[in-house]
Amino acid sequence: MGEGESPTFGFVGPRVALIPHQLHIAAEVSKREAPRVLLADEVGLGKTIEAGLILHRMRLIGSAQRILILTLRRC
């Protein structure tokens, strides 16, 4: 199995306590050819961590040349 083929490639090493659903969504999204996703769930479930995992893996495998991140601040 090559370096980029491992299911955990790019997901090992962050200094955070990962929740299983974060790894699942990160793996699913980073496999897509042109991922366009909205990460939306309850407060505290790790959307920022998921986004970081996705971006990190995509940069490592060379599938992300441009990245756009939009955030919404509720008043």
Predicted model as a PDB file, atoms N, CA, C, CB and O in Angstrom, pLDDT in the B-factor column:
MODEL        1                                                                  
ATOM      1  N   MET A   1       0.853  -1.169   0.000  1.00 52.00           N  
ATOM      2  CA  MET A   1       0.000   0.000   0.000  1.00 52.00           C  
ATOM      3  C   MET A   1       0.902   1.236   0.000  1.00 52.00           C  
ATOM      4  CB  MET A   1      -0.972  -0.004   1.229  1.00 52.00           C  
ATOM      5  O   MET A   1       1.797   1.353   0.837  1.00 52.00           O  
ATOM      6  N   GLY A   2       0.666   2.158  -0.941  1.00 53.00           N  
ATOM      7  CA  GLY A   2       1.467   3.369  -1.031  1.00 53.00           C  
ATOM      8  C   GLY A   2       1.147   4.347   0.086  1.00 53.00           C  
ATOM      9  O   GLY A   2       0.162   4.193   0.809  1.00 53.00           O  
ATOM     10  N   GLU A   3       2.005   5.362   0.212  1.00 55.00           N  
ATOM     11  CA  GLU A   3       1.865   6.332   1.298  1.00 55.00           C  
ATOM     12  C   GLU A   3       0.488   6.992   1.334  1.00 55.00           C  
ATOM     13  CB  GLU A   3       2.927   7.395   1.171  1.00 55.00           C  
ATOM     14  O   GLU A   3      -0.111   7.085   2.406  1.00 55.00           O  
ATOM     15  N   GLY A   4      -0.027   7.448   0.208  1.00 55.00           N  
ATOM     16  CA  GLY A   4      -1.313   8.129   0.158  1.00 55.00           C  
ATOM     17  C   GLY A   4      -2.519   7.212   0.181  1.00 55.00           C  
ATOM     18  O   GLY A   4      -3.653   7.689   0.228  1.00 55.00           O  
ATOM     19  N   GLU A   5      -2.299   5.896   0.147  1.00 65.00           N  
ATOM     20  CA  GLU A   5      -3.403   4.946   0.105  1.00 65.00           C  
ATOM     21  C   GLU A   5      -3.874   4.510   1.482  1.00 65.00           C  
ATOM     22  CB  GLU A   5      -3.003   3.745  -0.683  1.00 65.00           C  
ATOM     23  O   GLU A   5      -4.961   3.944   1.595  1.00 65.00           O  
ATOM     24  N   SER A   6      -3.111   4.746   2.517  1.00 70.00           N  
ATOM     25  CA  SER A   6      -3.496   4.341   3.863  1.00 70.00           C  
ATOM     26  C   SER A   6      -4.737   5.105   4.296  1.00 70.00           C  
ATOM     27  CB  SER A   6      -2.343   4.575   4.857  1.00 70.00           C  
ATOM     28  O   SER A   6      -4.819   6.310   4.060  1.00 70.00           O  
ATOM     29  N   PRO A   7      -5.717   4.437   4.929  1.00 70.00           N  
ATOM     30  CA  PRO A   7      -6.933   5.137   5.356  1.00 70.00           C  
ATOM     31  C   PRO A   7      -6.658   6.184   6.431  1.00 70.00           C  
ATOM     32  CB  PRO A   7      -7.953   4.138   5.871  1.00 70.00           C  
ATOM     33  O   PRO A   7      -7.495   7.055   6.666  1.00 70.00           O  
ATOM     34  N   THR A   8      -5.506   6.115   7.086  1.00 68.00           N  
ATOM     35  CA  THR A   8      -5.189   7.101   8.122  1.00 68.00           C  
ATOM     36  C   THR A   8      -4.163   8.130   7.661  1.00 68.00           C  
ATOM     37  CB  THR A   8      -4.677   6.401   9.360  1.00 68.00           C  
ATOM     38  O   THR A   8      -3.759   8.982   8.451  1.00 68.00           O  
ATOM     39  N   PHE A   9      -3.731   8.072   6.397  1.00 73.00           N  
ATOM     40  CA  PHE A   9      -2.734   9.009   5.893  1.00 73.00           C  
ATOM     41  C   PHE A   9      -3.237  10.443   6.037  1.00 73.00           C  
ATOM     42  CB  PHE A   9      -2.395   8.701   4.420  1.00 73.00           C  
ATOM     43  O   PHE A   9      -4.307  10.788   5.535  1.00 73.00           O  
ATOM     44  N   GLY A  10      -2.464  11.263   6.719  1.00 69.00           N  
ATOM     45  CA  GLY A  10      -2.826  12.658   6.917  1.00 69.00           C  
ATOM     46  C   GLY A  10      -3.704  12.911   8.123  1.00 69.00           C  
ATOM     47  O   GLY A  10      -3.986  14.065   8.446  1.00 69.00           O  
ATOM     48  N   PHE A  11      -4.144  11.856   8.800  1.00 70.00           N  
ATOM     49  CA  PHE A  11      -5.022  12.020   9.955  1.00 70.00           C  
ATOM     50  C   PHE A  11      -4.323  11.694  11.264  1.00 70.00           C  
ATOM     51  CB  PHE A  11      -6.244  11.149   9.803  1.00 70.00           C  
ATOM     52  O   PHE A  11      -4.909  11.881  12.331  1.00 70.00           O  
ATOM     53  N   VAL A  12      -3.100  11.218  11.213  1.00 69.00           N  
ATOM     54  CA  VAL A  12      -2.378  10.815  12.407  1.00 69.00           C  
ATOM     55  C   VAL A  12      -1.444  11.951  12.823  1.00 69.00           C  
ATOM     56  CB  VAL A  12      -1.585   9.496  12.163  1.00 69.00           C  
ATOM     57  O   VAL A  12      -0.730  12.506  11.988  1.00 69.00           O  
ATOM     58  N   GLY A  13      -1.448  12.290  14.084  1.00 66.00           N  
ATOM     59  CA  GLY A  13      -0.511  13.272  14.577  1.00 66.00           C  
ATOM     60  C   GLY A  13      -1.084  14.547  15.155  1.00 66.00           C  
ATOM     61  O   GLY A  13      -0.375  15.234  15.891  1.00 66.00           O  
ATOM     62  N   PRO A  14      -2.344  14.911  14.864  1.00 67.00           N  
ATOM     63  CA  PRO A  14      -2.822  16.167  15.442  1.00 67.00           C  
ATOM     64  C   PRO A  14      -2.924  16.061  16.958  1.00 67.00           C  
ATOM     65  CB  PRO A  14      -4.184  16.550  14.847  1.00 67.00           C  
ATOM     66  O   PRO A  14      -3.203  14.995  17.506  1.00 67.00           O  
ATOM     67  N   ARG A  15      -2.698  17.164  17.608  1.00 75.00           N  
ATOM     68  CA  ARG A  15      -2.736  17.193  19.074  1.00 75.00           C  
ATOM     69  C   ARG A  15      -4.134  17.530  19.565  1.00 75.00           C  
ATOM     70  CB  ARG A  15      -1.722  18.211  19.624  1.00 75.00           C  
ATOM     71  O   ARG A  15      -4.331  18.489  20.312  1.00 75.00           O  
ATOM     72  N   VAL A  16      -5.086  16.740  19.142  1.00 78.00           N  
ATOM     73  CA  VAL A  16      -6.480  16.904  19.549  1.00 78.00           C  
ATOM     74  C   VAL A  16      -7.056  15.533  19.872  1.00 78.00           C  
ATOM     75  CB  VAL A  16      -7.316  17.613  18.437  1.00 78.00           C  
ATOM     76  O   VAL A  16      -6.550  14.514  19.402  1.00 78.00           O  
ATOM     77  N   ALA A  17      -8.099  15.510  20.661  1.00 79.00           N  
ATOM     78  CA  ALA A  17      -8.795  14.261  20.953  1.00 79.00           C  
ATOM     79  C   ALA A  17      -9.866  14.069  19.879  1.00 79.00           C  
ATOM     80  CB  ALA A  17      -9.427  14.272  22.400  1.00 79.00           C  
ATOM     81  O   ALA A  17     -10.898  14.739  19.883  1.00 79.00           O  
ATOM     82  N   LEU A  18      -9.598  13.145  18.968  1.00 82.00           N  
ATOM     83  CA  LEU A  18     -10.518  12.931  17.855  1.00 82.00           C  
ATOM     84  C   LEU A  18     -11.719  12.094  18.276  1.00 82.00           C  
ATOM     85  CB  LEU A  18      -9.796  12.258  16.696  1.00 82.00           C  
ATOM     86  O   LEU A  18     -11.602  11.169  19.080  1.00 82.00           O  
ATOM     87  N   ILE A  19     -12.868  12.438  17.719  1.00 84.00           N  
ATOM     88  CA  ILE A  19     -14.098  11.684  17.903  1.00 84.00           C  
ATOM     89  C   ILE A  19     -14.271  10.859  16.620  1.00 84.00           C  
ATOM     90  CB  ILE A  19     -15.357  12.640  18.187  1.00 84.00           C  
ATOM     91  O   ILE A  19     -13.996  11.370  15.534  1.00 84.00           O  
ATOM     92  N   PRO A  20     -14.723   9.589  16.714  1.00 87.00           N  
ATOM     93  CA  PRO A  20     -14.799   8.739  15.515  1.00 87.00           C  
ATOM     94  C   PRO A  20     -15.508   9.369  14.317  1.00 87.00           C  
ATOM     95  CB  PRO A  20     -15.492   7.473  15.861  1.00 87.00           C  
ATOM     96  O   PRO A  20     -15.082   9.164  13.181  1.00 87.00           O  
ATOM     97  N   HIS A  21     -16.572  10.125  14.543  1.00 87.00           N  
ATOM     98  CA  HIS A  21     -17.282  10.699  13.393  1.00 87.00           C  
ATOM     99  C   HIS A  21     -16.423  11.726  12.654  1.00 87.00           C  
ATOM    100  CB  HIS A  21     -18.591  11.351  13.852  1.00 87.00           C  
ATOM    101  O   HIS A  21     -16.628  11.957  11.463  1.00 87.00           O  
ATOM    102  N   GLN A  22     -15.461  12.346  13.349  1.00 89.00           N  
ATOM    103  CA  GLN A  22     -14.586  13.306  12.691  1.00 89.00           C  
ATOM    104  C   GLN A  22     -13.681  12.609  11.676  1.00 89.00           C  
ATOM    105  CB  GLN A  22     -13.742  14.059  13.727  1.00 89.00           C  
ATOM    106  O   GLN A  22     -13.483  13.112  10.571  1.00 89.00           O  
ATOM    107  N   LEU A  23     -13.146  11.476  12.044  1.00 87.00           N  
ATOM    108  CA  LEU A  23     -12.312  10.711  11.111  1.00 87.00           C  
ATOM    109  C   LEU A  23     -13.121  10.215   9.928  1.00 87.00           C  
ATOM    110  CB  LEU A  23     -11.659   9.531  11.822  1.00 87.00           C  
ATOM    111  O   LEU A  23     -12.651  10.238   8.791  1.00 87.00           O  
ATOM    112  N   HIS A  24     -14.337   9.768  10.199  1.00 90.00           N  
ATOM    113  CA  HIS A  24     -15.198   9.257   9.127  1.00 90.00           C  
ATOM    114  C   HIS A  24     -15.486  10.343   8.094  1.00 90.00           C  
ATOM    115  CB  HIS A  24     -16.517   8.718   9.706  1.00 90.00           C  
ATOM    116  O   HIS A  24     -15.306  10.125   6.896  1.00 90.00           O  
ATOM    117  N   ILE A  25     -15.929  11.505   8.550  1.00 90.00           N  
ATOM    118  CA  ILE A  25     -16.270  12.565   7.595  1.00 90.00           C  
ATOM    119  C   ILE A  25     -15.028  13.076   6.881  1.00 90.00           C  
ATOM    120  CB  ILE A  25     -16.978  13.725   8.308  1.00 90.00           C  
ATOM    121  O   ILE A  25     -15.081  13.372   5.687  1.00 90.00           O  
ATOM    122  N   ALA A  26     -13.919  13.182   7.589  1.00 89.00           N  
ATOM    123  CA  ALA A  26     -12.677  13.646   6.962  1.00 89.00           C  
ATOM    124  C   ALA A  26     -12.221  12.675   5.871  1.00 89.00           C  
ATOM    125  CB  ALA A  26     -11.568  13.811   8.023  1.00 89.00           C  
ATOM    126  O   ALA A  26     -11.787  13.102   4.801  1.00 89.00           O  
ATOM    127  N   ALA A  27     -12.316  11.396   6.134  1.00 88.00           N  
ATOM    128  CA  ALA A  27     -11.924  10.393   5.136  1.00 88.00           C  
ATOM    129  C   ALA A  27     -12.854  10.446   3.926  1.00 88.00           C  
ATOM    130  CB  ALA A  27     -11.936   8.978   5.755  1.00 88.00           C  
ATOM    131  O   ALA A  27     -12.391  10.395   2.787  1.00 88.00           O  
ATOM    132  N   GLU A  28     -14.149  10.547   4.164  1.00 90.00           N  
ATOM    133  CA  GLU A  28     -15.112  10.580   3.063  1.00 90.00           C  
ATOM    134  C   GLU A  28     -14.916  11.808   2.179  1.00 90.00           C  
ATOM    135  CB  GLU A  28     -16.535  10.557   3.609  1.00 90.00           C  
ATOM    136  O   GLU A  28     -14.894  11.690   0.954  1.00 90.00           O  
ATOM    137  N   VAL A  29     -14.776  12.971   2.780  1.00 90.00           N  
ATOM    138  CA  VAL A  29     -14.644  14.213   2.021  1.00 90.00           C  
ATOM    139  C   VAL A  29     -13.316  14.266   1.274  1.00 90.00           C  
ATOM    140  CB  VAL A  29     -14.770  15.420   2.951  1.00 90.00           C  
ATOM    141  O   VAL A  29     -13.278  14.681   0.116  1.00 90.00           O  
ATOM    142  N   SER A  30     -12.232  13.855   1.919  1.00 85.00           N  
ATOM    143  CA  SER A  30     -10.920  13.968   1.272  1.00 85.00           C  
ATOM    144  C   SER A  30     -10.744  12.994   0.112  1.00 85.00           C  
ATOM    145  CB  SER A  30      -9.826  13.739   2.288  1.00 85.00           C  
ATOM    146  O   SER A  30      -9.812  13.150  -0.676  1.00 85.00           O  
ATOM    147  N   LYS A  31     -11.616  11.990  -0.013  1.00 85.00           N  
ATOM    148  CA  LYS A  31     -11.561  11.063  -1.159  1.00 85.00           C  
ATOM    149  C   LYS A  31     -12.198  11.656  -2.407  1.00 85.00           C  
ATOM    150  CB  LYS A  31     -12.255   9.749  -0.811  1.00 85.00           C  
ATOM    151  O   LYS A  31     -11.938  11.184  -3.514  1.00 85.00           O  
ATOM    152  N   ARG A  32     -13.016  12.669  -2.250  1.00 86.00           N  
ATOM    153  CA  ARG A  32     -13.738  13.244  -3.391  1.00 86.00           C  
ATOM    154  C   ARG A  32     -12.793  14.015  -4.307  1.00 86.00           C  
ATOM    155  CB  ARG A  32     -14.865  14.169  -2.902  1.00 86.00           C  
ATOM    156  O   ARG A  32     -11.816  14.618  -3.862  1.00 86.00           O  
ATOM    157  N   GLU A  33     -13.112  13.976  -5.597  1.00 83.00           N  
ATOM    158  CA  GLU A  33     -12.277  14.673  -6.573  1.00 83.00           C  
ATOM    159  C   GLU A  33     -12.389  16.186  -6.421  1.00 83.00           C  
ATOM    160  CB  GLU A  33     -12.665  14.262  -7.992  1.00 83.00           C  
ATOM    161  O   GLU A  33     -11.378  16.888  -6.453  1.00 83.00           O  
ATOM    162  N   ALA A  34     -13.591  16.685  -6.258  1.00 82.00           N  
ATOM    163  CA  ALA A  34     -13.810  18.126  -6.080  1.00 82.00           C  
ATOM    164  C   ALA A  34     -14.747  18.328  -4.895  1.00 82.00           C  
ATOM    165  CB  ALA A  34     -14.402  18.782  -7.382  1.00 82.00           C  
ATOM    166  O   ALA A  34     -15.936  18.589  -5.074  1.00 82.00           O  
ATOM    167  N   PRO A  35     -14.206  18.205  -3.684  1.00 83.00           N  
ATOM    168  CA  PRO A  35     -15.083  18.289  -2.508  1.00 83.00           C  
ATOM    169  C   PRO A  35     -15.594  19.702  -2.256  1.00 83.00           C  
ATOM    170  CB  PRO A  35     -14.349  17.794  -1.280  1.00 83.00           C  
ATOM    171  O   PRO A  35     -14.828  20.657  -2.136  1.00 83.00           O  
ATOM    172  N   ARG A  36     -16.890  19.792  -2.182  1.00 85.00           N  
ATOM    173  CA  ARG A  36     -17.549  21.031  -1.782  1.00 85.00           C  
ATOM    174  C   ARG A  36     -18.534  20.608  -0.712  1.00 85.00           C  
ATOM    175  CB  ARG A  36     -18.262  21.783  -3.006  1.00 85.00           C  
ATOM    176  O   ARG A  36     -19.557  19.989  -1.004  1.00 85.00           O  
ATOM    177  N   VAL A  37     -18.221  20.941   0.517  1.00 86.00           N  
ATOM    178  CA  VAL A  37     -19.033  20.455   1.624  1.00 86.00           C  
ATOM    179  C   VAL A  37     -19.378  21.588   2.581  1.00 86.00           C  
ATOM    180  CB  VAL A  37     -18.306  19.337   2.370  1.00 86.00           C  
ATOM    181  O   VAL A  37     -18.687  22.604   2.652  1.00 86.00           O  
ATOM    182  N   LEU A  38     -20.442  21.388   3.297  1.00 87.00           N  
ATOM    183  CA  LEU A  38     -20.842  22.267   4.380  1.00 87.00           C  
ATOM    184  C   LEU A  38     -20.758  21.445   5.649  1.00 87.00           C  
ATOM    185  CB  LEU A  38     -22.283  22.863   4.160  1.00 87.00           C  
ATOM    186  O   LEU A  38     -21.501  20.478   5.819  1.00 87.00           O  
ATOM    187  N   LEU A  39     -19.854  21.824   6.542  1.00 87.00           N  
ATOM    188  CA  LEU A  39     -19.726  21.136   7.820  1.00 87.00           C  
ATOM    189  C   LEU A  39     -20.629  21.875   8.806  1.00 87.00           C  
ATOM    190  CB  LEU A  39     -18.220  21.092   8.320  1.00 87.00           C  
ATOM    191  O   LEU A  39     -20.326  22.992   9.225  1.00 87.00           O  
ATOM    192  N   ALA A  40     -21.726  21.247   9.163  1.00 86.00           N  
ATOM    193  CA  ALA A  40     -22.703  21.899  10.042  1.00 86.00           C  
ATOM    194  C   ALA A  40     -23.288  20.867  10.987  1.00 86.00           C  
ATOM    195  CB  ALA A  40     -23.829  22.589   9.220  1.00 86.00           C  
ATOM    196  O   ALA A  40     -23.915  19.899  10.556  1.00 86.00           O  
ATOM    197  N   ASP A  41     -23.081  21.079  12.267  1.00 82.00           N  
ATOM    198  CA  ASP A  41     -23.701  20.236  13.282  1.00 82.00           C  
ATOM    199  C   ASP A  41     -23.732  21.022  14.580  1.00 82.00           C  
ATOM    200  CB  ASP A  41     -22.934  18.881  13.455  1.00 82.00           C  
ATOM    201  O   ASP A  41     -23.479  22.226  14.585  1.00 82.00           O  
ATOM    202  N   GLU A  42     -24.032  20.368  15.649  1.00 85.00           N  
ATOM    203  CA  GLU A  42     -24.167  21.043  16.935  1.00 85.00           C  
ATOM    204  C   GLU A  42     -22.835  21.646  17.398  1.00 85.00           C  
ATOM    205  CB  GLU A  42     -24.693  20.065  17.986  1.00 85.00           C  
ATOM    206  O   GLU A  42     -21.764  21.211  16.974  1.00 85.00           O  
ATOM    207  N   VAL A  43     -22.917  22.629  18.253  1.00 86.00           N  
ATOM    208  CA  VAL A  43     -21.739  23.273  18.826  1.00 86.00           C  
ATOM    209  C   VAL A  43     -20.913  22.243  19.590  1.00 86.00           C  
ATOM    210  CB  VAL A  43     -22.147  24.444  19.755  1.00 86.00           C  
ATOM    211  O   VAL A  43     -21.447  21.439  20.355  1.00 86.00           O  
ATOM    212  N   GLY A  44     -19.605  22.284  19.369  1.00 83.00           N  
ATOM    213  CA  GLY A  44     -18.701  21.435  20.140  1.00 83.00           C  
ATOM    214  C   GLY A  44     -18.447  20.058  19.581  1.00 83.00           C  
ATOM    215  O   GLY A  44     -17.802  19.243  20.241  1.00 83.00           O  
ATOM    216  N   LEU A  45     -18.934  19.766  18.377  1.00 84.00           N  
ATOM    217  CA  LEU A  45     -18.716  18.432  17.806  1.00 84.00           C  
ATOM    218  C   LEU A  45     -17.500  18.379  16.875  1.00 84.00           C  
ATOM    219  CB  LEU A  45     -19.955  17.990  17.047  1.00 84.00           C  
ATOM    220  O   LEU A  45     -17.226  17.339  16.277  1.00 84.00           O  
ATOM    221  N   GLY A  46     -16.778  19.477  16.750  1.00 86.00           N  
ATOM    222  CA  GLY A  46     -15.493  19.424  16.065  1.00 86.00           C  
ATOM    223  C   GLY A  46     -15.467  19.779  14.601  1.00 86.00           C  
ATOM    224  O   GLY A  46     -14.704  19.179  13.843  1.00 86.00           O  
ATOM    225  N   LYS A  47     -16.270  20.728  14.173  1.00 88.00           N  
ATOM    226  CA  LYS A  47     -16.249  21.134  12.764  1.00 88.00           C  
ATOM    227  C   LYS A  47     -14.886  21.691  12.365  1.00 88.00           C  
ATOM    228  CB  LYS A  47     -17.337  22.178  12.496  1.00 88.00           C  
ATOM    229  O   LYS A  47     -14.407  21.427  11.262  1.00 88.00           O  
ATOM    230  N   THR A  48     -14.266  22.451  13.247  1.00 87.00           N  
ATOM    231  CA  THR A  48     -12.942  23.013  12.955  1.00 87.00           C  
ATOM    232  C   THR A  48     -11.906  21.910  12.828  1.00 87.00           C  
ATOM    233  CB  THR A  48     -12.522  24.006  14.046  1.00 87.00           C  
ATOM    234  O   THR A  48     -11.043  21.964  11.952  1.00 87.00           O  
ATOM    235  N   ILE A  49     -11.984  20.921  13.689  1.00 88.00           N  
ATOM    236  CA  ILE A  49     -11.061  19.785  13.620  1.00 88.00           C  
ATOM    237  C   ILE A  49     -11.289  19.010  12.328  1.00 88.00           C  
ATOM    238  CB  ILE A  49     -11.237  18.855  14.848  1.00 88.00           C  
ATOM    239  O   ILE A  49     -10.329  18.628  11.659  1.00 88.00           O  
ATOM    240  N   GLU A  50     -12.540  18.776  11.972  1.00 90.00           N  
ATOM    241  CA  GLU A  50     -12.850  18.073  10.716  1.00 90.00           C  
ATOM    242  C   GLU A  50     -12.265  18.826   9.527  1.00 90.00           C  
ATOM    243  CB  GLU A  50     -14.381  17.909  10.541  1.00 90.00           C  
ATOM    244  O   GLU A  50     -11.631  18.226   8.660  1.00 90.00           O  
ATOM    245  N   ALA A  51     -12.474  20.127   9.487  1.00 89.00           N  
ATOM    246  CA  ALA A  51     -11.957  20.932   8.376  1.00 89.00           C  
ATOM    247  C   ALA A  51     -10.436  20.855   8.312  1.00 89.00           C  
ATOM    248  CB  ALA A  51     -12.406  22.396   8.517  1.00 89.00           C  
ATOM    249  O   ALA A  51      -9.860  20.727   7.231  1.00 89.00           O  
ATOM    250  N   GLY A  52      -9.791  20.932   9.468  1.00 88.00           N  
ATOM    251  CA  GLY A  52      -8.333  20.837   9.499  1.00 88.00           C  
ATOM    252  C   GLY A  52      -7.823  19.495   9.007  1.00 88.00           C  
ATOM    253  O   GLY A  52      -6.842  19.434   8.267  1.00 88.00           O  
ATOM    254  N   LEU A  53      -8.483  18.418   9.415  1.00 88.00           N  
ATOM    255  CA  LEU A  53      -8.092  17.082   8.953  1.00 88.00           C  
ATOM    256  C   LEU A  53      -8.241  16.962   7.438  1.00 88.00           C  
ATOM    257  CB  LEU A  53      -8.937  16.002   9.652  1.00 88.00           C  
ATOM    258  O   LEU A  53      -7.356  16.448   6.754  1.00 88.00           O  
ATOM    259  N   ILE A  54      -9.367  17.443   6.930  1.00 89.00           N  
ATOM    260  CA  ILE A  54      -9.633  17.368   5.481  1.00 89.00           C  
ATOM    261  C   ILE A  54      -8.576  18.154   4.716  1.00 89.00           C  
ATOM    262  CB  ILE A  54     -11.053  17.913   5.147  1.00 89.00           C  
ATOM    263  O   ILE A  54      -7.985  17.645   3.764  1.00 89.00           O  
ATOM    264  N   LEU A  55      -8.341  19.382   5.130  1.00 87.00           N  
ATOM    265  CA  LEU A  55      -7.373  20.233   4.424  1.00 87.00           C  
ATOM    266  C   LEU A  55      -5.957  19.674   4.500  1.00 87.00           C  
ATOM    267  CB  LEU A  55      -7.396  21.643   4.998  1.00 87.00           C  
ATOM    268  O   LEU A  55      -5.223  19.691   3.512  1.00 87.00           O  
ATOM    269  N   HIS A  56      -5.579  19.180   5.672  1.00 86.00           N  
ATOM    270  CA  HIS A  56      -4.239  18.621   5.842  1.00 86.00           C  
ATOM    271  C   HIS A  56      -4.019  17.435   4.909  1.00 86.00           C  
ATOM    272  CB  HIS A  56      -4.017  18.194   7.296  1.00 86.00           C  
ATOM    273  O   HIS A  56      -2.997  17.356   4.228  1.00 86.00           O  
ATOM    274  N   ARG A  57      -4.973  16.521   4.881  1.00 86.00           N  
ATOM    275  CA  ARG A  57      -4.816  15.341   4.029  1.00 86.00           C  
ATOM    276  C   ARG A  57      -4.802  15.719   2.555  1.00 86.00           C  
ATOM    277  CB  ARG A  57      -5.935  14.337   4.297  1.00 86.00           C  
ATOM    278  O   ARG A  57      -4.002  15.189   1.784  1.00 86.00           O  
ATOM    279  N   MET A  58      -5.686  16.637   2.159  1.00 87.00           N  
ATOM    280  CA  MET A  58      -5.740  17.026   0.755  1.00 87.00           C  
ATOM    281  C   MET A  58      -4.452  17.724   0.322  1.00 87.00           C  
ATOM    282  CB  MET A  58      -6.940  17.936   0.505  1.00 87.00           C  
ATOM    283  O   MET A  58      -4.011  17.552  -0.814  1.00 87.00           O  
ATOM    284  N   ARG A  59      -3.849  18.505   1.205  1.00 84.00           N  
ATOM    285  CA  ARG A  59      -2.569  19.140   0.882  1.00 84.00           C  
ATOM    286  C   ARG A  59      -1.472  18.090   0.747  1.00 84.00           C  
ATOM    287  CB  ARG A  59      -2.187  20.173   1.960  1.00 84.00           C  
ATOM    288  O   ARG A  59      -0.634  18.181  -0.151  1.00 84.00           O  
ATOM    289  N   LEU A  60      -1.471  17.089   1.637  1.00 85.00           N  
ATOM    290  CA  LEU A  60      -0.441  16.044   1.585  1.00 85.00           C  
ATOM    291  C   LEU A  60      -0.517  15.219   0.311  1.00 85.00           C  
ATOM    292  CB  LEU A  60      -0.566  15.131   2.786  1.00 85.00           C  
ATOM    293  O   LEU A  60       0.515  14.857  -0.254  1.00 85.00           O  
ATOM    294  N   ILE A  61      -1.727  14.918  -0.148  1.00 83.00           N  
ATOM    295  CA  ILE A  61      -1.862  14.094  -1.355  1.00 83.00           C  
ATOM    296  C   ILE A  61      -1.862  14.932  -2.629  1.00 83.00           C  
ATOM    297  CB  ILE A  61      -3.140  13.273  -1.285  1.00 83.00           C  
ATOM    298  O   ILE A  61      -1.946  14.388  -3.731  1.00 83.00           O  
ATOM    299  N   GLY A  62      -1.768  16.260  -2.482  1.00 85.00           N  
ATOM    300  CA  GLY A  62      -1.658  17.133  -3.648  1.00 85.00           C  
ATOM    301  C   GLY A  62      -2.960  17.415  -4.360  1.00 85.00           C  
ATOM    302  O   GLY A  62      -2.946  17.815  -5.524  1.00 85.00           O  
ATOM    303  N   SER A  63      -4.088  17.220  -3.697  1.00 83.00           N  
ATOM    304  CA  SER A  63      -5.363  17.457  -4.379  1.00 83.00           C  
ATOM    305  C   SER A  63      -5.977  18.815  -4.043  1.00 83.00           C  
ATOM    306  CB  SER A  63      -6.342  16.364  -4.024  1.00 83.00           C  
ATOM    307  O   SER A  63      -7.093  19.099  -4.476  1.00 83.00           O  
ATOM    308  N   ALA A  64      -5.280  19.658  -3.286  1.00 80.00           N  
ATOM    309  CA  ALA A  64      -5.806  20.979  -2.953  1.00 80.00           C  
ATOM    310  C   ALA A  64      -4.786  22.042  -3.336  1.00 80.00           C  
ATOM    311  CB  ALA A  64      -6.157  21.074  -1.446  1.00 80.00           C  
ATOM    312  O   ALA A  64      -3.735  22.179  -2.709  1.00 80.00           O  
ATOM    313  N   GLN A  65      -5.119  22.781  -4.372  1.00 80.00           N  
ATOM    314  CA  GLN A  65      -4.261  23.897  -4.760  1.00 80.00           C  
ATOM    315  C   GLN A  65      -4.860  25.213  -4.244  1.00 80.00           C  
ATOM    316  CB  GLN A  65      -4.083  23.942  -6.307  1.00 80.00           C  
ATOM    317  O   GLN A  65      -4.131  26.131  -3.867  1.00 80.00           O  
ATOM    318  N   ARG A  66      -6.189  25.288  -4.232  1.00 81.00           N  
ATOM    319  CA  ARG A  66      -6.881  26.473  -3.725  1.00 81.00           C  
ATOM    320  C   ARG A  66      -7.894  26.034  -2.687  1.00 81.00           C  
ATOM    321  CB  ARG A  66      -7.572  27.264  -4.875  1.00 81.00           C  
ATOM    322  O   ARG A  66      -8.563  25.013  -2.845  1.00 81.00           O  
ATOM    323  N   ILE A  67      -8.001  26.814  -1.627  1.00 82.00           N  
ATOM    324  CA  ILE A  67      -8.923  26.492  -0.547  1.00 82.00           C  
ATOM    325  C   ILE A  67      -9.684  27.754  -0.175  1.00 82.00           C  
ATOM    326  CB  ILE A  67      -8.171  25.905   0.688  1.00 82.00           C  
ATOM    327  O   ILE A  67      -9.086  28.814   0.013  1.00 82.00           O  
ATOM    328  N   LEU A  68     -10.995  27.640  -0.071  1.00 81.00           N  
ATOM    329  CA  LEU A  68     -11.832  28.754   0.357  1.00 81.00           C  
ATOM    330  C   LEU A  68     -12.578  28.324   1.610  1.00 81.00           C  
ATOM    331  CB  LEU A  68     -12.824  29.194  -0.772  1.00 81.00           C  
ATOM    332  O   LEU A  68     -13.259  27.299   1.618  1.00 81.00           O  
ATOM    333  N   ILE A  69     -12.445  29.112   2.664  1.00 80.00           N  
ATOM    334  CA  ILE A  69     -13.143  28.831   3.913  1.00 80.00           C  
ATOM    335  C   ILE A  69     -14.047  30.008   4.221  1.00 80.00           C  
ATOM    336  CB  ILE A  69     -12.143  28.567   5.082  1.00 80.00           C  
ATOM    337  O   ILE A  69     -13.583  31.145   4.308  1.00 80.00           O  
ATOM    338  N   LEU A  70     -15.321  29.746   4.386  1.00 78.00           N  
ATOM    339  CA  LEU A  70     -16.284  30.778   4.750  1.00 78.00           C  
ATOM    340  C   LEU A  70     -16.813  30.462   6.141  1.00 78.00           C  
ATOM    341  CB  LEU A  70     -17.449  30.867   3.709  1.00 78.00           C  
ATOM    342  O   LEU A  70     -17.100  29.308   6.462  1.00 78.00           O  
ATOM    343  N   THR A  71     -16.937  31.489   6.955  1.00 78.00           N  
ATOM    344  CA  THR A  71     -17.501  31.303   8.285  1.00 78.00           C  
ATOM    345  C   THR A  71     -18.641  32.281   8.493  1.00 78.00           C  
ATOM    346  CB  THR A  71     -16.423  31.483   9.374  1.00 78.00           C  
ATOM    347  O   THR A  71     -18.686  33.340   7.867  1.00 78.00           O  
ATOM    348  N   LEU A  72     -19.545  31.928   9.359  1.00 77.00           N  
ATOM    349  CA  LEU A  72     -20.677  32.774   9.672  1.00 77.00           C  
ATOM    350  C   LEU A  72     -20.667  33.064  11.152  1.00 77.00           C  
ATOM    351  CB  LEU A  72     -22.001  32.119   9.245  1.00 77.00           C  
ATOM    352  O   LEU A  72     -20.585  32.147  11.970  1.00 77.00           O  
ATOM    353  N   ARG A  73     -20.749  34.294  11.491  1.00 79.00           N  
ATOM    354  CA  ARG A  73     -20.800  34.688  12.891  1.00 79.00           C  
ATOM    355  C   ARG A  73     -22.229  35.089  13.211  1.00 79.00           C  
ATOM    356  CB  ARG A  73     -19.803  35.851  13.197  1.00 79.00           C  
ATOM    357  O   ARG A  73     -22.778  36.024  12.629  1.00 79.00           O  
ATOM    358  N   ARG A  74     -22.805  34.376  14.130  1.00 79.00           N  
ATOM    359  CA  ARG A  74     -24.183  34.707  14.537  1.00 79.00           C  
ATOM    360  C   ARG A  74     -24.132  35.758  15.625  1.00 79.00           C  
ATOM    361  CB  ARG A  74     -24.954  33.441  15.033  1.00 79.00           C  
ATOM    362  O   ARG A  74     -23.353  35.651  16.572  1.00 79.00           O  
ATOM    363  N   CYS A  75     -24.952  36.753  15.486  1.00 74.00           N  
ATOM    364  CA  CYS A  75     -25.007  37.838  16.484  1.00 74.00           C  
ATOM    365  C   CYS A  75     -26.146  37.631  17.454  1.00 74.00           C  
ATOM    366  CB  CYS A  75     -25.156  39.196  15.800  1.00 74.00           C  
ATOM    367  O   CYS A  75     -26.342  38.444  18.358  1.00 74.00           O  
TER     368      CYS A  75                                                      
ENDMDL                                                                          
END                                                                             
